[in-house]
Amino acid sequence: MFNRILILTLISTLFLNADDLKIAAGAGYKKVVLKVIKEYEKDGKNIDGFFGNMRQVSTQVKQTDIALIIGDKNFLLNKSGLDIKEYSSVGKGKVVIAYPKGKTLTSSKDLLKKEIKKIAMPQPKKAIYGIAGLEFLKNEELYKNVEDKLYVVATVPQSLTYVLTKEVDASIINLTAALENKDKIGGYIEVNPNSYSPIEIIAAKTSSCEKECEEFLEFLQTPKAKEIFKAYGL
């Protein structure tokens, strides 16, 4: 049965079935997590999925019975305020620079070009890929020369939107988002992974994780689930 997906800001009032397993994930992984959920539900299981930035997700976990969170390991273990004792790895997050149709970038140094006038990026104080994006700009000694070009938004999906609408010349996003929209953007280049801190994506258990949650965790380690994550750059 196809899963029911709720807008994160409404989840406190719109739980559809108290008995269904509830999981949450960062907004940038919505499509891939939905695909994994859909595959899992082929056996007649039901999952309600919730998506938002990780701070929003963490707040909701404290107030509801969300059993599993998929997101950045560093944030979930060290910054979320959640009591996470067990988790399993899903994959590695990768930073890319996406550009709109009609433009071409061949390296991160191209951000210095005069024709690149506006660069979107997620919030560098809160968003995982905003933090990583700022690290790479500084470590590759680009930041001072592109600082005035930066257009900071809240999340990866918002940063991507400005590429899709051609309102920016480049956007810092994750590989997953780029692959999900590869037919809608001009292309992307991967950032040197040594220029930013490693991003490990995990599935973390909350205190609400019981039998059904454990079964879904086991499914995440199956070849089918791993194939889906790999196809989306994880």
C-alpha positions as CSV (number, residue, x, y, z in Angstrom):
1,M,0.0,0.0,0.0
2,F,1.3,3.4,-0.9
3,N,2.6,5.3,2.1
4,R,0.9,8.4,3.5
5,I,3.2,11.4,3.4
6,L,2.4,14.4,5.6
7,I,3.8,17.9,5.6
8,L,6.1,18.2,8.5
9,T,4.6,21.4,9.9
10,L,1.3,19.5,10.2
11,I,2.4,16.3,11.7
12,S,1.3,17.1,15.2
13,T,-2.3,17.0,14.1
14,L,-2.4,14.8,11.0
15,F,-1.2,11.4,12.1
16,L,-3.3,9.1,10.0
17,N,-3.0,5.9,11.8
18,A,-1.5,5.6,15.3
19,D,-0.5,2.0,14.6
20,D,1.6,2.7,11.5
21,L,5.4,2.9,11.8
22,K,6.5,6.6,11.6
23,I,9.9,7.6,10.3
24,A,11.5,10.9,9.6
25,A,14.3,12.1,7.4
26,G,16.0,15.2,6.2
27,A,14.2,17.1,3.4
28,G,17.1,16.5,1.1
29,Y,16.5,12.7,1.2
30,K,12.8,12.8,0.7
31,K,12.6,11.1,-2.7
32,V,15.1,8.3,-2.0
33,V,13.5,7.5,1.4
34,L,10.0,7.5,-0.2
35,K,11.3,5.1,-2.8
36,V,12.7,2.8,-0.1
37,I,9.4,3.0,1.8
38,K,7.4,2.2,-1.3
39,E,9.5,-0.9,-1.9
40,Y,9.1,-2.0,1.7
41,E,5.3,-1.5,1.6
42,K,5.0,-4.1,-1.2
43,D,4.7,-6.7,1.6
44,G,1.6,-5.0,3.0
45,K,3.3,-2.9,5.6
46,N,2.4,0.7,6.2
47,I,4.8,3.6,7.0
48,D,4.1,7.3,7.5
49,G,7.0,9.4,6.4
50,F,7.9,12.9,7.6
51,F,10.4,15.3,6.1
52,G,12.0,18.6,7.1
53,N,15.3,20.2,8.2
54,M,17.0,18.1,10.9
55,R,16.3,20.6,13.7
56,Q,12.5,20.5,12.9
57,V,12.6,16.7,12.7
58,S,14.4,16.4,16.0
59,T,11.9,18.7,17.7
60,Q,9.0,16.5,16.4
61,V,10.7,13.3,17.6
62,K,10.7,14.7,21.1
63,Q,6.9,15.4,20.9
64,T,5.7,12.3,18.9
65,D,6.2,8.6,18.5
66,I,8.5,8.8,15.4
67,A,10.5,5.6,15.7
68,L,13.4,6.1,13.3
69,I,15.3,9.1,11.8
70,I,17.4,9.1,8.7
71,G,19.9,11.9,8.6
72,D,23.4,13.1,9.3
73,K,25.3,11.1,12.0
74,N,27.1,14.1,13.4
75,F,24.0,16.1,13.9
76,L,21.9,13.3,15.3
77,L,24.5,12.1,17.8
78,N,25.9,15.4,18.9
79,K,23.5,18.2,18.2
80,S,20.0,16.9,18.1
81,G,19.5,16.6,21.8
82,L,18.0,13.1,21.2
83,D,19.0,10.0,23.2
84,I,20.3,8.0,20.2
85,K,21.9,4.7,21.4
86,E,21.7,2.6,18.2
87,Y,22.0,3.3,14.6
88,S,23.0,1.7,11.3
89,S,24.8,3.3,8.4
90,V,22.9,4.2,5.2
91,G,25.6,5.8,3.1
92,K,27.9,8.8,2.6
93,G,26.6,12.2,1.7
94,K,28.4,14.1,-1.0
95,V,28.5,17.8,-1.8
96,V,28.1,18.9,-5.4
97,I,27.7,22.2,-7.4
98,A,24.7,22.1,-9.7
99,Y,24.2,24.5,-12.5
100,P,21.2,25.3,-14.7
101,K,20.6,24.4,-18.3
102,G,22.4,26.7,-20.6
103,K,25.5,26.9,-18.4
104,T,28.5,24.6,-17.9
105,L,30.9,24.3,-14.9
106,T,34.0,22.1,-15.1
107,S,35.5,22.7,-11.6
108,S,34.8,24.5,-8.4
109,K,37.2,27.2,-9.5
110,D,34.6,28.2,-12.1
111,L,32.7,29.8,-9.3
112,L,35.3,32.6,-9.5
113,K,34.3,33.5,-13.1
114,K,32.6,36.9,-13.7
115,E,29.7,35.3,-15.4
116,I,28.9,33.4,-12.2
117,K,27.0,36.2,-10.4
118,K,24.8,34.3,-8.0
119,I,25.4,31.1,-6.0
120,A,22.7,29.5,-3.9
121,M,23.5,27.4,-0.9
122,P,21.7,26.0,2.2
123,Q,22.0,27.8,5.5
124,P,25.7,27.3,6.7
125,K,24.8,27.5,10.4
126,K,22.0,24.9,10.4
127,A,21.8,22.8,7.2
128,I,24.2,19.9,6.9
129,Y,25.1,20.7,3.3
130,G,25.3,24.4,4.1
131,I,27.9,23.7,6.7
132,A,29.8,21.4,4.4
133,G,29.5,23.9,1.5
134,L,31.0,26.7,3.6
135,E,33.9,24.3,4.7
136,F,34.7,23.5,1.1
137,L,34.6,27.1,0.0
138,K,37.0,28.1,2.7
139,N,39.3,25.1,2.4
140,E,39.6,25.6,-1.4
141,E,40.3,29.3,-0.7
142,L,37.2,30.4,-2.7
143,Y,35.1,31.9,0.0
144,K,36.5,35.5,0.1
145,N,36.1,35.8,-3.6
146,V,32.6,34.4,-3.8
147,E,31.1,35.7,-0.5
148,D,29.2,38.5,-2.3
149,K,27.8,36.0,-4.8
150,L,26.3,33.7,-2.2
151,Y,22.5,33.5,-1.8
152,V,21.7,31.7,1.4
153,V,18.4,29.7,1.7
154,A,17.2,27.3,4.3
155,T,17.5,23.8,2.8
156,V,18.9,21.8,-0.1
157,P,15.5,21.6,-1.9
158,Q,15.3,25.4,-1.9
159,S,18.9,25.7,-3.1
160,L,18.0,23.3,-5.9
161,T,14.8,25.2,-6.8
162,Y,16.8,28.3,-7.8
163,V,18.8,26.2,-10.3
164,L,15.7,24.7,-11.7
165,T,14.2,28.2,-12.2
166,K,17.5,29.6,-13.5
167,E,17.5,32.3,-10.9
168,V,21.1,31.5,-9.9
169,D,24.1,30.5,-11.9
170,A,25.1,27.7,-9.5
171,S,23.9,26.0,-6.3
172,I,25.6,24.0,-3.6
173,I,23.5,20.9,-2.9
174,N,24.0,17.2,-2.3
175,L,24.6,14.5,-4.9
176,T,21.2,12.9,-4.1
177,A,19.3,16.0,-5.0
178,A,21.3,16.4,-8.2
179,L,20.7,12.8,-9.3
180,E,17.0,13.1,-8.5
181,N,16.8,16.1,-10.9
182,K,19.5,15.3,-13.4
183,D,17.1,15.8,-16.4
184,K,16.0,19.2,-15.1
185,I,19.4,20.8,-14.5
186,G,22.3,21.5,-16.8
187,G,24.6,19.3,-14.8
188,Y,26.7,19.1,-11.7
189,I,30.3,18.7,-10.5
190,E,31.3,16.8,-7.4
191,V,33.3,18.8,-4.8
192,N,36.6,17.3,-3.6
193,P,35.5,15.2,-0.5
194,N,38.7,16.1,1.3
195,S,37.6,19.7,1.4
196,Y,34.8,19.2,3.9
197,S,34.1,17.0,6.9
198,P,32.7,13.5,6.1
199,I,29.0,13.2,6.0
200,E,27.7,9.8,7.1
201,I,24.0,9.2,6.7
202,I,22.5,6.9,9.4
203,A,19.2,5.4,10.4
204,A,18.9,6.1,14.1
205,K,16.5,4.4,16.5
206,T,14.5,6.5,19.0
207,S,12.9,5.2,22.2
208,S,9.7,4.5,20.1
209,C,11.5,1.9,17.9
210,E,9.9,-1.5,18.5
211,K,9.4,-4.7,16.5
212,E,8.1,-3.1,13.3
213,C,10.8,-0.5,13.4
214,E,13.5,-3.2,13.8
215,E,12.1,-5.0,10.8
216,F,12.4,-1.9,8.7
217,L,15.9,-1.4,9.9
218,E,16.7,-4.9,8.7
219,F,15.2,-4.1,5.4
220,L,17.5,-1.1,5.0
221,Q,20.5,-3.5,5.0
222,T,19.1,-5.7,2.2
223,P,20.6,-5.6,-1.3
224,K,17.4,-4.1,-2.7
225,A,17.4,-1.1,-0.3
226,K,21.1,-0.6,-0.7
227,E,20.7,-0.6,-4.5
228,I,18.1,2.2,-4.2
229,F,20.4,4.3,-1.9
230,K,23.3,3.8,-4.2
231,A,21.3,4.9,-7.2
232,Y,20.6,8.2,-5.4
233,G,24.3,8.8,-4.6
234,L,24.5,7.3,-1.1
